[in-house]
Amino acid sequence: MKIEAIIFDMDGLLIDSEPVWNEARKLMAAENGIDWTVDDHHNVMGVSTEEWTTYMIKRLNLTMNPADVQEAIIGAMEALYRQQIPFFPGALELIKWANAHFPTAVASGSPRRLIDTVTGAPELEGMFKFTLAADEVGKGKPDPAVYLESAKRLGIAPENCVVLEDSGNGVLAGVRAGMYTINVPDPRFPPSPEKANQAQKICADLAEVMEHLKELADQ
């Protein structure tokens, strides 16, 4: 393939946010007398805000309205990010390299305010052409809408875009968009083999991703 653009997921790929999301949800579940399981975590990884809110209300039998559920979870996340953004090792180096060679964007299942908090970090100034939230296209991953819209905004054919993803839902979204999809699974929250193996490449970490992208760029 010919690389013409690189599109990044955010949570679990660039920042170590999944344990924080999971803990926030576990605490809310415990307050309602329910155990939040690994399967529950997988079911909400990478999806839109509306989708995970709906899932939590049903799963936890909540009487709270969706806006209050979102504010409780997102507010806690935003406060933590403003203290320190938990970039994964190699994330900043990879973003800077990608930006120097290709148009780049972020397409995330996170709500807009969290995307803006993270990508507004001084280290990321000017690194992305744009950022896009799944909420803004109406469908979360594994639907490919957020990636197809990203390709449209970049003005680049999907088959010439590379997607970097950690979650199974994200992998499916990239593959369904017709993009070259690289999976970088978090060993604490690995996607199912059925989903992970649909990616064209699986890398152990972001350093391996950079080496693979350099190889693709040289072809």
ChimeraX attribute file (.defattr): number of C-alpha atoms within 10 A of each C-alpha:
attribute: neighborCount
match mode: 1-to-1
recipient: residues
	/A:1	12
	/A:2	13
	/A:3	19
	/A:4	19
	/A:5	23
	/A:6	25
	/A:7	27
	/A:8	20
	/A:9	25
	/A:10	24
	/A:11	23
	/A:12	22
	/A:13	23
	/A:14	23
	/A:15	18
	/A:16	17
	/A:17	19
	/A:18	18
	/A:19	13
	/A:20	15
	/A:21	18
	/A:22	19
	/A:23	14
	/A:24	16
	/A:25	22
	/A:26	18
	/A:27	15
	/A:28	19
	/A:29	20
	/A:30	12
	/A:31	11
	/A:32	12
	/A:33	10
	/A:34	14
	/A:35	15
	/A:36	19
	/A:37	13
	/A:38	11
	/A:39	9
	/A:40	17
	/A:41	18
	/A:42	18
	/A:43	15
	/A:44	21
	/A:45	25
	/A:46	29
	/A:47	24
	/A:48	24
	/A:49	23
	/A:50	18
	/A:51	17
	/A:52	22
	/A:53	20
	/A:54	16
	/A:55	15
	/A:56	20
	/A:57	16
	/A:58	11
	/A:59	13
	/A:60	18
	/A:61	12
	/A:62	15
	/A:63	9
	/A:64	10
	/A:65	11
	/A:66	16
	/A:67	10
	/A:68	11
	/A:69	20
	/A:70	19
	/A:71	12
	/A:72	13
	/A:73	19
	/A:74	19
	/A:75	13
	/A:76	14
	/A:77	16
	/A:78	19
	/A:79	12
	/A:80	14
	/A:81	16
	/A:82	12
	/A:83	8
	/A:84	11
	/A:85	16
	/A:86	15
	/A:87	17
	/A:88	15
	/A:89	14
	/A:90	15
	/A:91	17
	/A:92	17
	/A:93	13
	/A:94	19
	/A:95	21
	/A:96	16
	/A:97	15
	/A:98	20
	/A:99	18
	/A:100	11
	/A:101	14
	/A:102	16
	/A:103	19
	/A:104	24
	/A:105	25
	/A:106	24
	/A:107	26
	/A:108	28
	/A:109	29
	/A:110	23
	/A:111	18
	/A:112	16
	/A:113	12
	/A:114	20
	/A:115	20
	/A:116	15
	/A:117	14
	/A:118	22
	/A:119	19
	/A:120	12
	/A:121	13
	/A:122	8
	/A:123	12
	/A:124	13
	/A:125	9
	/A:126	12
	/A:127	19
	/A:128	20
	/A:129	12
	/A:130	15
	/A:131	19
	/A:132	23
	/A:133	24
	/A:134	26
	/A:135	19
	/A:136	15
	/A:137	14
	/A:138	13
	/A:139	19
	/A:140	26
	/A:141	26
	/A:142	22
	/A:143	20
	/A:144	23
	/A:145	21
	/A:146	27
	/A:147	32
	/A:148	23
	/A:149	18
	/A:150	22
	/A:151	22
	/A:152	12
	/A:153	13
	/A:154	20
	/A:155	11
	/A:156	16
	/A:157	14
	/A:158	23
	/A:159	17
	/A:160	17
	/A:161	29
	/A:162	23
	/A:163	28
	/A:164	30
	/A:165	31
	/A:166	27
	/A:167	30
	/A:168	27
	/A:169	24
	/A:170	33
	/A:171	32
	/A:172	23
	/A:173	25
	/A:174	31
	/A:175	23
	/A:176	17
	/A:177	23
	/A:178	19
	/A:179	27
	/A:180	22
	/A:181	26
	/A:182	25
	/A:183	28
	/A:184	25
	/A:185	22
	/A:186	16
	/A:187	9
	/A:188	9
	/A:189	18
	/A:190	15
	/A:191	22
	/A:192	13
	/A:193	9
	/A:194	10
	/A:195	17
	/A:196	25
	/A:197	15
	/A:198	18
	/A:199	23
	/A:200	13
	/A:201	15
	/A:202	20
	/A:203	17
	/A:204	12
	/A:205	17
	/A:206	21
	/A:207	15
	/A:208	15
	/A:209	20
	/A:210	19
	/A:211	13
	/A:212	16
	/A:213	18
	/A:214	14
	/A:215	10
	/A:216	12
	/A:217	14
	/A:218	9
	/A:219	8
